[in-house]
Amino acid sequence: MEPEQQVEIQLGHLCNNRCVFCVSGQRTAMGEAHPVAADPVVAKLEEARARGIDKVTLLGGEPTLQPEFLAIVRRAVALGYREIVVFTNGVKTARASFVDEILATGGNFTFRLSFQGATARAHERTTKKLGSFGRLVESLANLHARRQRITVNMCVVRSNQDSVEAFPALLLPYGVSQLHLDMVRPLDAGVRTEAELREMMPRYSDLVPALERMIAGFPPGFDVNLGNLPYCVAQDLAEHIHHDGEKTYTVAVDHDDALSEPWDKYETKRRDKRKPASCSDCVYEPRCSGVFETYERFYGVSELVPVRTLPVVDRGLASLRELAGRAADPRIGAGLLRLHGAGPFAELTVRGARLREDGQAAAIDLEHTSGVRVRLAFAVQGARLAGRYALDRPAPSLSGPGLTAGVRAAMTALLAE
Ligand SMILES: C[S@@+](CC[C@H](N)C(=O)[O-])C[C@H]1O[C@@H](n2cnc3c(N)ncnc32)[C@H](O)[C@@H]1O
């Protein structure tokens, strides 16, 4: 059982939106974004497959605008990628025939749609593109009608921060399985003046009431991720906060639109973050990377207050039983029940569990005492159950044998048919 890894490939910067926080729209507007050739991308796909990576995210710019987009998807399918994530602004996928062309490649897709606001007003104030919200909603309908896996991403800026509580009503009817809200990252925003950065960057504590109302609007267990929000400003939402994701190698485009060597995405994304010394006493310290330097310049760090005690409540373990009762496939139900019976798992606490809509797969989130999060995923594959796990970052040396022992015990329970 190998931890999950993925490769992200940036297909140029060309984009048809002009998001206030994004380098790609800005470079397109300046005439600095170009179509990318298929061959170098295919070479990166081949390299990653040769290293055993079988999940790829295609992003950009807007990947679907690239003339070679479908050819690249076809190659990813032929190379045996188990999952192809199409990260898109949903403008082109509003055309059902385009979705059908993507699906005709035979790949197993996740569509990651970028809503830059949960209302038309918030989204279009942010993308600067009239009509872009309606196209996204059409994309939701097209993808849902074709039973595709849909996740949603948003970059939190001032122009969309208040809209978030409209997300549950917007997304739930279309079976969206995950919502990720990422705090704006100044280093990815392109060339901006201080005034523009100030205009877009919200103060984190101001976001909390709307985020709380949004999360209350989703059913328990719905996968909401809040990226880069410091834990101490929203302790009640801590179980949703992540400062890193699954191990991701990113192949980006450089100034000449050439593809870079793969680099570790989360190591790079932490480089402009900082924490005051007082954070060393905080129970969230191992998993919190602090705030962006630009944020500190604008707002200071007085909001960051060390948290002394971390309530460890095994709320999730009981939920496994309830979820087992709802599993359409009896093997998934039985796996969840075995997991319920076998817990607790050494130093791991069950934080939540979810079923995939078709009932053929489930994911269970656990948390180690060091703060490392572990996601177990298992699914019906042919006649048997298959499983894998992913850590949200490399295990710290201090985690000792408890982490490994816990993961092993949980995976054994899940898969012991
Ligand atoms: C760069 S776009 C590329 C794919 C596609 N054009 C789309 O809109 O989904 C991917 C995601 O990056 C996020 N993003 C771009 N710039 C960002 C920034 N400065 N901070 C945080 N997220 C950002 C956007 O929210 C978007 O969901």
The ligand as an ORCA input file, in Angstrom:
! r2SCAN-3c Opt
* xyz 0 1
  C      -5.062     28.788    -11.573
  S      -6.655     28.034    -11.786
  C      -6.303     26.963    -13.150
  C      -7.427     26.142    -13.633
  C      -8.644     26.821    -14.207
  N      -8.377     27.957    -15.019
  C      -9.621     27.164    -13.125
  O     -10.090     28.299    -13.035
  O      -9.945     26.253    -12.358
  C      -6.776     26.878    -10.473
  C      -7.155     27.427     -9.138
  O      -6.096     28.211     -8.657
  C      -6.636     29.088     -7.716
  N      -5.765     30.256     -7.593
  C      -5.232     30.995     -8.590
  N      -4.503     32.004     -8.085
  C      -4.574     31.905     -6.742
  C      -4.036     32.661     -5.665
  N      -3.308     33.753     -5.873
  N      -4.316     32.253     -4.415
  C      -5.086     31.160     -4.183
  N      -5.639     30.422     -5.169
  C      -5.379     30.781     -6.424
  C      -7.980     29.469     -8.258
  O      -8.909     29.705     -7.236
  C      -8.397     28.264     -9.096
  O      -9.446     27.564     -8.475
*
